Amino acid sequence: MDGDEKMLELNQVRKEYRDVLQTITAVAVDHLMIQTGEQIALVGPSGSGKTTLLHLISGLLTPTAGEIKFNDIVLSSMLETWRDTWRAKAVGYVFQKLNLLSSLTVLDNLLVAMSFANVIPKKEQRQWAIQLLDQVGVSDKLGKFPHQLSMGEQQRVAAARAVINKPSLILADEPTASLDQDNGLLVLDMLRRFAKESGSTLVVSTHDRQIMNQFERICSLRKQSEEVIGSATSNRLA
Ligand SMILES: Nc1ncnc2c1ncn2[C@@H]1O[C@H](COP(=O)(O)OP(=O)(O)OP(=O)(O)O)[C@@H](O)[C@H]1O
């Protein structure tokens, strides 16, 4: 892997939410470049746009203005179906709300994620899923449904699912929020180790100072911080 290779580039990116009374600028990023294999903590107070920014980077949302390039391809120029396929293969996402499929068991949540992406050979899928679930300490829950798990266990399953297709970009939105300190560090360690071993890029949003201190690069959505990449503002129109 070439460590100096540019993976993500954001230029003049804004995301606005409009309703009749107001326009909320959820994200305003002048410029942000992330290299292949970098590990970054994305920090900022509640409402500063961390989730929105992760959604933009994953192509789940498109910017109101500006462009986001992944390996020099502008995400918003992709057809939506291509973007979905690209996301399934290239991006692993630990969502803030986890988004585990409630009607599927833990094991099936991971198997379904693999069947969408079609990256891991079929005969290896079950063993690979169990191996990852073991790494985050939930391999005894294979046949359980998400509602039968604690929030922390669900969060660990979501982390395993995020890396199951060996993505080149891992996004994690507060992946340790429901975990006690030991389990939080276990999940973070799994994500970081996986990213390092596979040369993947990792972007983790967090409020937790202990978590952010583990990253060499911290991108802050607060204006007063060292690396300002944006800020949330609310413009009342009426
Ligand atoms: N679908 C939406 N419609 C309107 N406003 C939205 C929507 N989603 C987010 N916002 C607003 O955009 C801003 C950024 O929200 P976002 O969830 O990205 O922040 P955050 O930093 O992730 O917050 P938290 O740390 O609380 O999760 C907030 O002001 C929020 O109210």
The ligand as an ORCA input file, in Angstrom:
! r2SCAN-3c Opt
* xyz 0 1
  N     -32.680     15.186      8.366
  C     -32.430     16.373      8.949
  N     -33.261     17.419      8.765
  C     -32.997     18.624      9.315
  N     -31.924     18.897     10.089
  C     -31.050     17.886     10.310
  C     -31.258     16.575      9.763
  N     -30.229     15.796     10.151
  C     -29.424     16.565     10.904
  N     -29.918     17.818     11.007
  C     -29.304     18.945     11.720
  O     -27.976     19.072     11.237
  C     -27.089     19.400     12.294
  C     -25.980     18.358     12.374
  O     -26.548     17.111     12.796
  P     -25.648     15.807     12.991
  O     -26.541     14.701     13.418
  O     -24.836     15.613     11.775
  O     -24.696     16.257     14.187
  P     -23.726     15.384     15.125
  O     -22.488     16.190     15.324
  O     -23.565     14.031     14.551
  O     -24.555     15.306     16.469
  P     -24.481     14.209     17.674
  O     -23.095     14.285     18.246
  O     -25.529     14.693     18.620
  O     -24.792     12.870     17.075
  C     -27.944     19.510     13.549
  O     -28.260     20.867     13.740
  C     -29.182     18.698     13.210
  O     -30.303     19.190     13.907
*
